[in-house]
């Protein structure tokens, strides 16, 4: 039996299971880790039962010699292999156009659920189709709304979003989360190609935008555009809060660019939705452990590392038990778990923000470099305007060099270039080449005006 979207879900039941606003803190503050773990194990058992019905997991786990009786609790997760975009794309090649990892055609209690299809942005390669059930989609929205409300979004806020639309998932589910689960006014401006930057600034001015949501790179660019138009961010555009995806050490630069706006980081990927979010305590990001089970794993072995050590973030969703159950998905985003209690008194662990991508890592003379993480270093340099691109080059002898082209508002000089070079060498542990260029000179290469996530690495062979 086929069901429509709203016939397939119970919104009120989901809001009780995944509460938002004051109900979120009331439910989880002072809850014991043992009580939380009991809840997680019940969710995981349901996930596991569904996963064993899918050809994708039978194939993936069968190759590793795993049988159903081998996995009985979350403690057994490290026995299962991780998977990522490569395995999903292989699934799609086997059974185009959507693969055999979602299981939509396999009934649950005689029912076939609707499927929602979007795509990734394709930042690290070919865009990947993303598939969701109505339940998954609604939980994604609840978790994001939970984060926004925890961070302080108010009914009187005017929220200006620079997330992309089209097939890309981001803009759509951000819009749905704000419109369906908060009372704020939402402006879906999109990327610079959907709404030119000057028009975006005009909208923000005319509507009195108070909250900006999106990727920090483009949000910073809009502050520059506003000033070029003779506007003062924070006064003529009364932005008080920015919630998006931040580089660790360039936060102060972004806050100052928008007149001292308060910044909040959150982390998630297209497949899983929001995983963790910064709260008003600003003590790292709280992992939403009523919905997500997170492991930080060694980049090479895939095995969990001790808290405090960096590695790939591997996530198991605890709520996707109908279409595409997600068990040990390797995001290839590098982070670490933070130790100690937080002021919010939540039972959830906390993690640091995005530290780079292991599948976009450059190994230069034995040193690992994460191009997406360079903004945090460059923020310390005079005149840095937030835009850069790394170009990996190989000469005839096979020696590799990394050229970092950097937008700088200070007139370039040999001394300034040396300042940048010395800073990068000190922080990276290896020498790289530096080229300082004028503001806006890299827009075409990075796509900051047109892409949801700018390009940070170009490989030339």
C-alpha positions as CSV (number, residue, x, y, z in Angstrom):
1,X,0.0,0.0,0.0
2,X,1.4,3.4,-1.0
3,X,0.9,6.4,1.3
4,X,1.1,10.1,0.8
5,X,3.7,12.2,2.7
6,X,1.4,13.4,5.5
7,X,-0.3,10.0,5.8
8,X,3.1,8.5,6.4
9,X,4.1,10.6,9.5
10,X,2.7,11.7,12.8
11,X,4.1,15.2,13.3
12,X,3.0,15.5,16.9
13,X,4.5,12.1,17.9
14,X,7.8,13.2,16.3
15,X,7.8,16.5,18.1
16,X,7.4,14.6,21.4
17,X,10.3,12.2,20.5
18,X,12.6,14.9,19.2
19,X,11.5,18.0,21.2
20,X,12.6,21.6,20.4
21,X,12.6,24.9,22.2
22,X,12.1,24.8,26.0
23,X,10.8,21.2,25.8
24,X,14.2,20.1,24.6
25,X,16.0,21.3,27.7
26,X,13.2,20.1,29.9
27,X,13.6,16.6,28.5
28,X,17.3,16.2,28.5
29,X,18.9,18.5,31.1
30,X,20.1,16.4,34.0
31,X,19.1,13.1,32.2
32,X,21.6,10.4,33.1
33,X,23.9,8.9,30.5
34,X,22.5,5.5,31.4
35,X,18.9,6.5,30.6
36,X,20.0,8.0,27.4
37,X,21.9,4.9,26.4
38,X,18.9,2.7,27.0
39,X,16.9,4.9,24.6
40,X,19.7,4.7,22.0
41,X,20.0,0.9,22.1
42,X,16.3,0.6,21.4
43,X,16.6,2.9,18.4
44,X,19.7,1.1,17.2
45,X,18.0,-2.3,17.3
46,X,15.3,-1.0,15.0
47,X,17.9,0.4,12.6
48,X,19.8,-2.8,12.5
49,X,16.7,-4.9,11.8
50,X,15.8,-2.8,8.8
51,X,19.4,-2.6,7.5
52,X,19.7,-6.4,7.3
53,X,16.7,-6.3,4.8
54,X,18.7,-4.2,2.3
55,X,20.9,-5.6,-0.4
56,X,23.4,-2.8,0.2
57,X,24.1,-3.7,3.8
58,X,24.0,-7.5,3.1
59,X,26.7,-6.9,0.5
60,X,28.8,-4.5,2.6
61,X,28.7,-6.5,5.8
62,X,28.8,-9.8,4.1
63,X,32.2,-8.9,2.6
64,X,33.5,-8.3,6.1
65,X,32.2,-11.7,7.3
66,X,29.5,-10.1,9.5
67,X,26.4,-12.0,10.4
68,X,23.3,-10.7,12.3
69,X,24.3,-12.3,15.6
70,X,27.7,-10.5,15.6
71,X,26.1,-7.1,16.2
72,X,23.9,-6.9,19.3
73,X,24.5,-3.4,20.7
74,X,26.1,-0.1,20.0
75,X,29.3,-1.5,21.6
76,X,29.7,-3.8,18.6
77,X,29.6,-1.0,16.0
78,X,33.4,-1.0,15.5
79,X,33.1,-4.5,14.0
80,X,31.1,-3.1,11.1
81,X,32.9,-1.5,8.2
82,X,32.4,2.2,7.5
83,X,31.0,3.4,4.2
84,X,30.9,6.7,2.4
85,X,30.1,8.4,-0.8
86,X,32.1,6.0,-2.8
87,X,30.1,3.0,-1.7
88,X,26.8,4.9,-2.3
89,X,27.9,5.9,-5.8
90,X,28.8,2.2,-6.5
91,X,25.3,1.3,-5.3
92,X,23.8,3.8,-7.7
93,X,25.9,2.4,-10.6
94,X,24.6,-1.1,-9.8
95,X,21.0,0.1,-9.7
96,X,20.6,3.5,-11.4
97,X,19.4,6.1,-10.8
98,X,19.0,5.8,-7.0
99,X,20.9,2.6,-6.0
100,X,20.0,-0.3,-3.7
101,X,20.9,1.3,-0.4
102,X,17.6,2.9,0.3
103,X,15.2,-0.1,0.3
104,X,12.1,1.9,-0.6
105,X,10.7,-1.0,-2.6
106,X,11.0,-3.3,0.4
107,X,7.7,-2.9,2.3
108,X,7.5,-2.2,6.1
109,X,4.3,-3.8,7.5
110,X,3.0,-3.9,4.0
111,X,3.5,-0.2,3.3
112,X,5.7,1.6,0.7
113,X,6.6,5.1,1.9
114,X,7.1,8.2,-0.3
115,X,10.7,9.1,-1.2
116,X,12.1,12.7,-1.2
117,X,15.1,13.2,-3.6
118,X,17.7,16.0,-3.5
119,X,21.4,16.0,-4.1
120,X,24.7,17.1,-2.5
121,X,26.5,20.2,-3.8
122,X,29.2,18.2,-5.5
123,X,32.0,20.1,-3.7
124,X,34.3,17.0,-3.6
125,X,33.2,15.3,-6.8
126,X,30.1,14.2,-8.7
127,X,26.8,15.2,-6.9
128,X,25.3,12.4,-5.0
129,X,21.5,11.8,-4.9
130,X,20.1,12.1,-1.4
131,X,17.0,10.1,-0.5
132,X,14.8,10.6,2.5
133,X,11.5,9.3,3.8
134,X,8.9,11.6,5.2
135,X,10.0,10.6,8.8
136,X,13.6,11.3,8.1
137,X,12.9,14.6,6.5
138,X,10.8,15.7,9.4
139,X,13.4,14.7,12.0
140,X,16.1,16.6,10.0
141,X,13.9,19.7,10.3
142,X,13.2,19.2,14.0
143,X,16.9,18.9,14.8
144,X,17.8,22.0,12.9
145,X,14.9,24.0,14.4
146,X,16.1,22.7,17.8
147,X,19.6,24.2,17.1
148,X,18.3,27.5,15.9
149,X,16.0,27.9,18.9
150,X,18.7,26.8,21.3
151,X,21.0,29.5,19.8
152,X,18.4,32.2,20.3
153,X,16.3,32.6,17.2
154,X,13.1,34.5,18.1
155,X,9.6,35.0,16.6
156,X,10.4,38.6,15.7
157,X,13.6,37.7,13.8
158,X,14.0,38.2,10.0
159,X,16.1,35.3,8.8
160,X,18.1,35.8,5.6
161,X,19.3,32.4,4.1
162,X,22.2,32.1,1.6
163,X,21.9,28.3,1.3
164,X,21.5,27.1,-2.3
165,X,18.4,25.6,-3.8
166,X,17.8,23.7,-7.0
167,X,18.5,20.0,-6.5
168,X,20.8,20.8,-3.6
169,X,19.3,19.8,-0.3
170,X,20.5,22.6,1.9
171,X,18.3,25.5,1.1
172,X,15.1,23.5,1.0
173,X,15.4,21.9,4.4
174,X,16.7,25.0,6.1
175,X,13.6,26.9,4.8
176,X,11.3,24.1,5.9
177,X,12.8,24.0,9.4
178,X,12.5,27.7,10.0
179,X,9.0,28.1,8.4
180,X,7.5,25.0,9.9
181,X,9.0,25.0,13.4
182,X,9.8,28.6,14.3
183,X,7.7,31.8,14.0
184,X,10.6,33.8,12.4
185,X,10.2,35.5,9.0
186,X,12.3,33.7,6.4
187,X,14.0,35.2,3.3
188,X,15.2,32.3,1.0
189,X,17.8,34.4,-1.0
190,X,20.0,31.5,-2.0
191,X,23.5,31.7,-3.4
192,X,25.0,34.7,-5.3
193,X,24.0,33.2,-8.6
194,X,20.4,32.8,-7.5
195,X,20.2,36.3,-6.0
196,X,23.1,38.6,-6.9
197,X,25.0,39.9,-3.9
198,X,23.9,43.5,-4.3
199,X,20.3,42.4,-4.4
200,X,20.9,40.3,-1.3
201,X,22.2,43.3,0.6
202,X,19.2,45.3,-0.6
203,X,16.8,42.7,0.7
204,X,18.6,42.5,4.0
205,X,18.4,46.3,4.4
206,X,14.8,46.6,3.3
207,X,13.5,43.8,5.5
208,X,15.8,44.5,8.4
209,X,17.5,41.1,8.5
210,X,18.5,40.2,12.1
211,X,19.7,36.6,11.5
212,X,22.0,35.3,8.7
213,X,22.2,31.5,8.0
214,X,24.6,29.8,5.6
215,X,28.3,29.3,4.9
216,X,30.6,31.8,6.6
217,X,32.6,32.4,3.4
218,X,29.7,34.0,1.5
219,X,28.3,35.7,4.6
220,X,31.6,37.5,5.0
221,X,31.5,38.5,1.3
222,X,28.1,40.1,1.8
223,X,29.5,42.3,4.6
224,X,32.1,43.5,2.2
225,X,29.5,44.2,-0.5
226,X,27.3,46.1,2.0
227,X,30.2,48.4,2.9
228,X,30.9,49.0,-0.8
229,X,27.3,50.1,-1.1
230,X,27.8,52.6,1.7
231,X,26.0,50.6,4.3
232,X,27.3,49.8,7.8
233,X,26.6,46.1,8.8
234,X,25.1,46.0,12.3
235,X,23.6,49.5,12.0
236,X,21.9,49.8,8.5
237,X,21.4,46.0,8.5
238,X,20.7,45.0,12.1
239,X,22.1,41.5,12.1
240,X,22.5,40.3,15.7
241,X,23.1,36.5,15.1
242,X,24.8,34.4,12.4
243,X,24.3,30.6,12.5
244,X,26.2,28.6,9.9
245,X,29.5,26.8,9.4
246,X,32.5,28.5,10.8
247,X,36.3,28.3,10.6
248,X,37.6,28.1,14.2
249,X,40.0,31.1,14.3
250,X,38.3,33.4,11.8
251,X,35.1,33.8,13.8
252,X,36.1,37.1,15.3
253,X,36.8,38.5,11.8
254,X,33.3,37.5,10.7
255,X,31.6,38.8,13.8
256,X,33.4,42.2,13.4
257,X,32.4,42.3,9.7
258,X,28.8,42.2,10.8
259,X,29.0,44.8,13.6
260,X,29.7,42.4,16.4
261,X,27.0,39.8,15.6
262,X,26.9,36.7,17.8
263,X,28.1,33.6,16.0
264,X,26.9,30.0,16.3
265,X,28.4,26.9,14.5
266,X,26.5,23.8,13.6
267,X,27.5,20.6,11.8
268,X,25.7,18.1,9.6
269,X,25.9,16.5,6.2
270,X,23.2,16.0,3.5
271,X,22.6,12.3,4.2
272,X,22.2,12.6,8.0
273,X,21.0,16.1,8.6
274,X,22.2,18.1,11.6
275,X,24.5,16.1,13.9
276,X,25.8,18.7,16.4
277,X,25.2,22.4,17.2
278,X,26.8,25.1,19.3
279,X,24.6,26.5,22.1
280,X,24.6,29.7,24.1
281,X,27.4,28.3,26.3
282,X,29.8,28.4,23.3
283,X,31.6,25.3,24.6
284,X,31.9,23.3,21.4
285,X,29.0,21.7,19.6
286,X,26.5,19.4,21.4
287,X,26.0,16.2,19.6
288,X,22.3,15.5,19.3
289,X,22.7,12.0,20.8
290,X,19.0,11.2,21.0
291,X,19.2,11.1,17.2
292,X,22.8,10.5,16.2
293,X,25.6,8.1,17.4
294,X,29.0,9.6,16.6
295,X,32.4,8.0,16.6
296,X,35.7,9.8,15.7
297,X,37.8,7.2,13.9
298,X,41.4,6.9,12.7
299,X,41.6,8.1,9.1
300,X,43.5,4.9,8.0
301,X,42.0,2.1,10.1
302,X,38.5,3.3,10.6
303,X,38.6,2.4,14.3
304,X,37.6,4.8,17.1
305,X,40.2,7.0,18.6
306,X,40.3,8.3,22.2
307,X,38.4,11.5,23.0
308,X,40.5,14.5,22.2
309,X,42.3,13.0,19.2
310,X,41.3,14.0,15.7
311,X,39.9,11.7,13.1
312,X,37.1,11.1,10.6
313,X,33.6,11.7,12.0
314,X,31.6,8.5,11.5
315,X,27.9,8.7,12.3
316,X,25.1,6.2,12.8
317,X,21.6,7.8,12.6
318,X,19.2,6.4,15.2
319,X,16.0,7.5,13.4
320,X,16.3,6.4,9.8
321,X,14.7,3.0,10.1
322,X,12.5,3.1,7.0
323,X,14.2,4.5,3.9
324,X,18.0,4.3,3.9
325,X,19.0,3.4,7.4
326,X,22.5,4.9,8.0
327,X,24.9,2.8,10.0
328,X,28.6,3.9,10.2
329,X,28.6,6.5,7.5
330,X,32.1,8.1,7.2
331,X,31.6,11.8,6.5
332,X,35.4,12.2,5.9
333,X,35.1,15.4,7.9
334,X,37.8,15.7,10.5
335,X,37.0,16.7,14.1
336,X,37.5,15.6,17.7
337,X,35.4,14.9,20.8
338,X,35.6,17.4,23.6
339,X,35.8,16.1,27.2
340,X,34.3,17.5,30.4
341,X,30.8,18.7,31.4
342,X,29.1,21.7,29.8
343,X,27.1,24.6,31.4
344,X,23.9,23.4,29.7
345,X,23.9,20.2,31.8
346,X,22.9,18.1,28.8
347,X,23.9,14.4,28.8
348,X,25.2,14.7,25.2
349,X,28.9,14.6,24.3
350,X,30.4,17.6,22.6
351,X,32.6,17.9,19.5
352,X,34.8,20.5,18.0
353,X,33.9,22.0,14.7
354,X,35.0,21.2,11.2
355,X,38.8,20.7,11.0
356,X,39.1,19.7,7.3
357,X,38.3,16.8,5.0
358,X,40.4,13.6,5.0
359,X,39.4,12.8,1.4
360,X,40.6,16.3,0.3
361,X,43.8,16.1,2.3
362,X,47.1,17.0,0.7
363,X,50.2,15.1,2.0
364,X,53.1,17.4,1.3
365,X,56.5,16.0,2.2
366,X,55.0,13.8,4.9
367,X,52.7,16.5,6.4
368,X,48.9,16.3,6.3
369,X,47.3,19.6,5.1
370,X,43.6,20.2,5.0
371,X,42.9,23.0,2.5
372,X,39.4,23.9,4.0
373,X,41.1,24.5,7.4
374,X,43.6,27.2,6.2
375,X,41.1,30.1,6.8
376,X,41.6,29.6,10.6
377,X,45.4,30.1,10.1
378,X,45.2,32.9,7.6
379,X,42.8,34.9,9.8
380,X,45.9,35.8,11.9
381,X,47.6,37.5,8.9
382,X,47.3,41.3,8.2
383,X,44.8,42.2,5.4
384,X,43.3,38.7,4.9
385,X,39.9,39.0,3.4
386,X,38.7,35.5,3.8
387,X,39.2,34.2,0.3
388,X,42.0,31.8,-0.8
389,X,42.6,28.7,-3.0
390,X,45.2,26.0,-2.8
391,X,46.8,24.8,-6.0
392,X,48.7,21.5,-5.9
393,X,51.3,21.3,-8.6
394,X,53.8,18.6,-9.6
395,X,56.9,19.3,-11.6
396,X,58.7,17.1,-14.2
397,X,60.8,15.4,-11.4
398,X,57.6,14.4,-9.6
399,X,58.1,16.9,-6.7
400,X,54.9,18.4,-5.4
401,X,54.4,22.0,-4.3
402,X,51.4,23.7,-2.9
403,X,50.7,27.3,-4.0
404,X,48.2,29.2,-1.8
405,X,46.7,32.2,-3.6
406,X,45.2,34.6,-1.1
407,X,43.0,37.7,-1.4
408,X,44.5,40.6,0.6
409,X,43.2,44.1,1.0
410,X,46.7,45.4,1.9
411,X,49.0,46.3,-1.2
412,X,51.2,43.2,-1.8
413,X,54.9,43.4,-1.0
414,X,57.8,41.0,-0.6
415,X,57.7,41.6,3.2
416,X,53.9,40.9,3.4
417,X,54.3,37.7,1.3
418,X,57.0,36.6,3.7
419,X,54.8,37.2,6.6
420,X,52.1,35.0,5.1
421,X,54.7,32.3,4.2
422,X,56.2,32.3,7.6
423,X,52.8,32.0,9.3
424,X,51.8,29.0,7.1
425,X,55.1,27.3,7.6
426,X,55.0,27.7,11.3
427,X,51.4,26.4,11.7
428,X,51.5,23.7,9.0
429,X,55.0,22.4,9.6
430,X,56.0,22.5,6.0
431,X,56.8,25.3,3.5
432,X,54.2,26.3,0.9
433,X,54.3,28.9,-1.8
434,X,52.2,32.1,-1.4
435,X,50.8,34.5,-3.9
436,X,48.9,37.6,-2.7
437,X,46.2,38.9,-5.0
438,X,43.6,41.7,-5.0
439,X,40.2,41.4,-3.4
440,X,37.7,39.6,-5.7
441,X,40.5,38.2,-7.9
442,X,39.7,34.6,-6.9
443,X,35.9,34.7,-7.2
444,X,35.9,32.7,-10.5
445,X,38.3,30.0,-9.1
446,X,36.6,29.5,-5.8
447,X,33.0,30.1,-6.9
448,X,32.3,31.9,-3.7
449,X,29.6,34.0,-5.4
450,X,27.9,31.0,-7.1
451,X,28.5,27.8,-5.1
452,X,27.2,26.8,-1.7
453,X,30.7,25.7,-0.7
454,X,33.7,27.5,-2.3
455,X,36.4,25.4,-3.9
456,X,39.6,25.4,-1.8
457,X,41.8,22.9,-3.7
458,X,42.7,22.6,-7.3
459,X,45.0,19.8,-8.4
460,X,47.1,20.4,-11.5
461,X,48.9,17.4,-13.1
